[in-house]
Amino acid sequence: MSEDRIDVGDTIAPVLQLVPRPAEQTKLRGWGYDKCRHQRTELDSETRAVACRDCGKALDAFDVLLEYARGERNWQHWQREQSAAAARVQQLKEEERKVKSRTQNAMRKDANAAVAAERARTERMRHDAIQAARDVAAAARRIERLMQRGPRVDPGTPEEEEKT
């Protein structure tokens, strides 16, 4: 590569090239040749001229420099936006992790509360069943005692008074 030629590549800003191409190579033919946006430029260090590499039109050096500066400013803005977006994504991932953790803890607490409520319910049912069994046993004992006494004699009935 010679010292007179600088090839920056196809970046956002216009590409600067110090050696001009022959005129027959710079003319565009066909569709869109009159709508060139002059994004790729070339510089001639001998004549200090700036021209479009695509259409060959002579350009104002200040306009090319201004467009390059705008492109650089936009690039820096996009870089800041990208960094801010990446930081926001990281922040959202951290928040998502915290929310998942809180959700799992809440689900565990809900499960523990549900287990405790079920235990309390089954304990109440067990106590109710024990109490019902005691009541049935007490009723059976009363019936047994009443059957062991024999028939009851009520002195207040007229039939009983005649027998005495």
C-alpha positions as CSV (number, residue, x, y, z in Angstrom):
1,M,0.0,0.0,0.0
2,S,1.4,3.4,-0.9
3,E,1.8,6.4,1.4
4,D,-0.6,8.5,-0.6
5,R,-3.5,6.1,-0.3
6,I,-5.6,5.7,2.8
7,D,-8.4,3.1,2.6
8,V,-10.6,3.2,5.7
9,G,-13.1,0.6,4.4
10,D,-16.9,0.9,4.2
11,T,-17.8,2.4,7.6
12,I,-20.6,4.7,8.6
13,A,-18.6,7.8,7.7
14,P,-17.5,8.4,4.1
15,V,-14.5,6.4,3.0
16,L,-11.5,8.6,2.1
17,Q,-9.2,7.5,-0.6
18,L,-6.3,9.7,-1.7
19,V,-5.7,8.4,-5.3
20,P,-8.5,9.2,-7.7
21,R,-9.7,6.6,-10.2
22,P,-9.8,7.2,-13.9
23,A,-13.0,9.1,-15.1
24,E,-14.3,6.1,-17.1
25,Q,-14.4,4.0,-13.9
26,T,-16.3,6.7,-11.8
27,K,-19.3,7.1,-14.1
28,L,-22.3,5.1,-13.1
29,R,-24.6,3.7,-15.7
30,G,-28.2,2.6,-15.4
31,W,-30.6,2.8,-12.5
32,G,-30.1,5.4,-9.8
33,Y,-26.9,7.1,-11.0
34,D,-28.5,10.6,-10.6
35,K,-29.5,9.8,-7.0
36,C,-26.0,9.2,-5.6
37,R,-25.6,10.1,-2.0
38,H,-21.8,10.5,-2.2
39,Q,-21.1,8.2,0.7
40,R,-17.8,6.9,-0.6
41,T,-15.3,9.7,-1.4
42,E,-11.8,10.0,-2.7
43,L,-9.2,12.6,-2.0
44,D,-6.5,13.8,-4.5
45,S,-3.5,15.1,-2.5
46,E,-2.0,16.8,-5.5
47,T,-4.9,18.9,-6.5
48,R,-6.5,18.9,-3.0
49,A,-9.8,17.9,-4.6
50,V,-12.6,15.7,-3.2
51,A,-14.7,13.6,-5.4
52,C,-17.4,10.9,-5.1
53,R,-15.9,7.4,-5.8
54,D,-19.2,6.2,-7.2
55,C,-20.4,9.0,-9.5
56,G,-17.2,11.1,-9.9
57,K,-18.8,14.4,-8.9
58,A,-16.5,17.0,-7.3
59,L,-17.5,17.6,-3.7
60,D,-16.9,20.4,-1.2
61,A,-14.3,19.2,1.3
62,F,-16.0,21.0,4.2
63,D,-19.3,19.2,3.4
64,V,-17.5,15.8,3.3
65,L,-15.8,16.6,6.6
66,L,-19.1,17.7,8.1
67,E,-20.9,14.5,7.0
68,Y,-18.0,12.5,8.4
69,A,-18.4,14.3,11.8
70,R,-22.2,13.7,11.8
71,G,-21.6,10.0,11.1
72,E,-19.1,9.8,13.9
73,R,-21.5,11.7,16.3
74,N,-24.3,9.3,15.3
75,W,-22.0,6.3,15.8
76,Q,-21.0,7.5,19.3
77,H,-24.7,8.1,20.1
78,W,-25.6,4.6,19.0
79,Q,-22.7,3.2,21.1
80,R,-24.0,5.0,24.2
81,E,-27.6,3.8,23.4
82,Q,-26.3,0.3,23.0
83,S,-24.4,0.5,26.3
84,A,-27.4,1.9,28.1
85,A,-29.6,-0.9,26.6
86,A,-27.2,-3.6,27.6
87,A,-27.1,-2.2,31.1
88,R,-30.9,-2.1,31.2
89,V,-31.0,-5.7,30.0
90,Q,-28.6,-6.7,32.7
91,Q,-30.7,-4.8,35.3
92,L,-33.9,-6.5,34.0
93,K,-32.2,-9.9,34.2
94,E,-31.3,-9.3,37.8
95,E,-34.8,-8.1,38.6
96,E,-36.2,-11.2,36.9
97,R,-33.9,-13.4,39.1
98,K,-35.1,-11.6,42.2
99,V,-38.8,-11.9,41.2
100,K,-38.4,-15.7,40.5
101,S,-36.7,-16.1,43.9
102,R,-39.6,-14.2,45.6
103,T,-42.2,-16.2,43.7
104,Q,-40.6,-19.5,44.7
105,N,-40.4,-18.3,48.4
106,A,-44.0,-17.3,48.3
107,M,-45.0,-20.6,46.7
108,R,-43.1,-22.4,49.5
109,K,-44.8,-20.3,52.1
110,D,-48.2,-20.9,50.5
111,A,-47.5,-24.6,50.3
112,N,-46.4,-24.6,54.0
113,A,-49.5,-22.7,54.9
114,A,-51.7,-25.2,53.0
115,V,-50.0,-28.1,54.7
116,A,-50.5,-26.5,58.1
117,A,-54.2,-25.8,57.3
118,E,-54.7,-29.4,56.1
119,R,-53.1,-30.7,59.3
120,A,-55.3,-28.5,61.4
121,R,-58.4,-29.7,59.5
122,T,-57.5,-33.4,59.8
123,E,-56.7,-32.9,63.5
124,R,-60.1,-31.4,64.0
125,M,-61.7,-34.3,62.1
126,R,-59.7,-36.7,64.3
127,H,-60.9,-35.0,67.5
128,D,-64.5,-34.9,66.2
129,A,-64.3,-38.7,65.4
130,I,-62.8,-39.4,68.8
131,Q,-65.6,-37.4,70.5
132,A,-68.3,-39.1,68.4
133,A,-66.8,-42.5,69.4
134,R,-66.8,-41.5,73.1
135,D,-70.4,-40.3,72.8
136,V,-71.4,-43.6,71.2
137,A,-69.6,-45.6,73.9
138,A,-71.3,-43.5,76.6
139,A,-74.7,-44.1,75.1
140,A,-74.0,-47.8,74.8
141,R,-73.0,-48.0,78.5
142,R,-76.2,-46.2,79.5
143,I,-78.2,-48.6,77.4
144,E,-76.4,-51.5,79.0
145,R,-77.0,-50.3,82.5
146,L,-80.7,-49.7,81.8
147,M,-81.0,-53.2,80.4
148,Q,-79.4,-54.7,83.5
149,R,-81.9,-53.0,85.9
150,G,-84.9,-54.6,84.3
151,P,-88.2,-53.0,83.5
152,R,-88.9,-49.8,85.3
153,V,-91.8,-49.7,87.6
154,D,-93.6,-46.4,87.8
155,P,-95.7,-46.1,90.9
156,G,-97.6,-43.2,89.5
157,T,-99.6,-45.2,86.9
158,P,-103.0,-46.5,87.8
159,E,-102.1,-50.1,86.8
160,E,-99.2,-50.1,89.2
161,E,-101.3,-48.9,92.1
162,E,-103.8,-51.7,91.6
163,K,-101.0,-54.3,91.9
164,T,-99.9,-53.0,95.2
